[in-house]
């Protein structure tokens, strides 16, 4: 008798689950007007909200609403800092170990943890190679190019910055380098 109740109980549960599901899914109506949601239940009184005329989602992504026609474009965030200039040198012991088609990744980090501030990629580098890395090479536009920076260089055979394969070559500056520095020498002297 108990094994007869099981299929009935499952069927009843499925019917109740289907009847209780009201997600507000209705057929698409091309004439339906899109309205901003009422956020008064989410934000406490006095909390900053996007202006009601801003397109939905822009404030949540940190974007400003579009400028009115004829208005001047918004100013770009300050880049801060001057480029660093110098030369990448390959140690004599590694001469001939740069594979054809490799990429050189020149990286500027302001701390030991987290993403780099700036990266420059050069395909098929020849050494010695003069370099310049600065605000135009930043990974994220809003991050100022302020240092001091630990500069590193890596010759990557597969041209993929995310991989570190045996045989790739690397090196870094001995000291941190300030923006605007020139004459910096970065020696590639290690094999992964």
N, C-alpha and C positions, 0 to 999 in steps of 0.2 A: 504494500500500500504506500510506503514512503517513497518508492521509486516512481510512482505515478504522480506524486505531488511535485517532484522536481521539475519536469518539463512545464507544468502549469505555472510554477513559481517563476521560472525563467521567462516564460512568455508574458506573465503579468508584469514582471520587472521591466522588460523591454517596452511594453505599452506605456507604462507609467513614465519611464525615462524619456520616451519620445514625446509624450504629452506635456511633460514638464520643461522641455527645452524651448525657451523663447529667447532667441538671440537677436530678435528684431531683424531677421533676414527676410527681406521682401524683394520682389522683382525689381530690376533696375528701372528707374524712371528718369529719362533724359531731361525732363522739365523740372526736376526737383531742385530747389535752391539750396546751396550749401551754406550752412550757418556755423559760426564759431560756437563751440560748446560753452556752457555756463560753468566757469571755473571758480565761482564763489564758494562752492562746496569743498574745493581742493585747497585753495589758498586762504590763509587767515586774513582778516581785515588788515589793510596797510601793506600787504606784501606787494612787491612790484609785479606788474603784469604787462603783457604786450599791449600796445594801443589797439583798440577794437578795429581800426581800419588796416592793421598789418595783416598780410596774408598768413593763414594758419601755418604753424610750424616754424616760421623764421625765428621768432624770439627763443624758442626752445633750442634751436641750433646755434644761437649766438649771432644770428645774422640781422643786419639792419634792414628795414623795409626799403623797397626800391626808391630812388630819388625821383622827385617829380620832374616832368619833362622840362628841359632848359636849365636845370640846376647843375652846379659844378660837381664833378665827380668827387667822392670822398677821398681824403688824403690817405695814402698808404701808411701803415704803421712804421714808426721809425726803425730803421735797420740797425742803428747803433754799431759803433765799431768800424774800424778800417780793415781792409783785407790784410791777410798775412802773406808775405812773399818770401820765397826761398827756392831751394833746390832739393830734389829727391835724388839720392845717390845709391847705386847698387854696390854692396861690398865686393871687393875683388874676388873673394872666395866663392861668390855666387854668380860670377860672370858666366854667361851662356846657359843659365838655368831659367830664363824667362821664356815660357812657351809662346809660339806665335798665336795671335788672337786673344791673348790674356787681357784682363782688365786690371788697371791700377785703381784702387779705392783709396783716396786721401780723405781722412776723417778728422774732424775737430770735435773734441769732447770737453765740456766744462766741468764734468764730474766723472767719477769712476763708475757710477751707476746710471741707468736710464739711457735714453736714445742719444745719438750724437746731435750736436747743434748744426753742423754743416758737413756735407759730403760732396766730393767731386769724383767723377768717374772718367777715366781716360782709357780708351781701347788701344791696344798695341803700343804701349809706352816704350820709349827708348831712353836709356840712361847715360849720363845724368840728364835730368829733366827739370826745367824751371817750372815753378808752380805759383799760383795765387788762389787762395781760398778766403772767402769773405761772406758778407751778408747775402749776396746773390746766390750762394750755395746752401743756404739754410734749409733744413728739413721741414720746418714749420714756420710759416711767415710771421706769426706773432711772437716768436722767440727772438729776443735781441741777440745780436752777435757781440756779446761781452765775454771776456775771459777772466782769467787766463785759461788757455786751452792746452790739452794734451793732444799733440798731433801724432797720427799714426798713418802708415801706408801699408797696403797689402796688395801683392800681385796675385790675382785669383785666376787660375787656369780656366774655370768654367764660367767666368763673368757673372757669377751669382753672389751678390753681397751677403746673402744669408748663409752661405756654406763656407766651411773652413776645411779644406781637404789636405791630406798629406801631400807635401811637395809645394804648397803655396808658400810664398815668401812674404815676410813682414818686417817692420821696424817702426820705431817711434822716437820722438825727441826725448832727450834726457831730462830736460826741464820743461815746465809749462811755458807757453808762449802768449804774450799779450797781443790783442788786436793792433794792427798797424806795424807790427814787427817786420823787419826785412832782413835778408841775408840768413834766414833760418836754414839749417842743413838737417835733412831727415835721411838717415842711413837705413836702407833695407839690409839687415844683416842676420836674419833668422829664417830657418826653414821649418815649416809646420810638419 
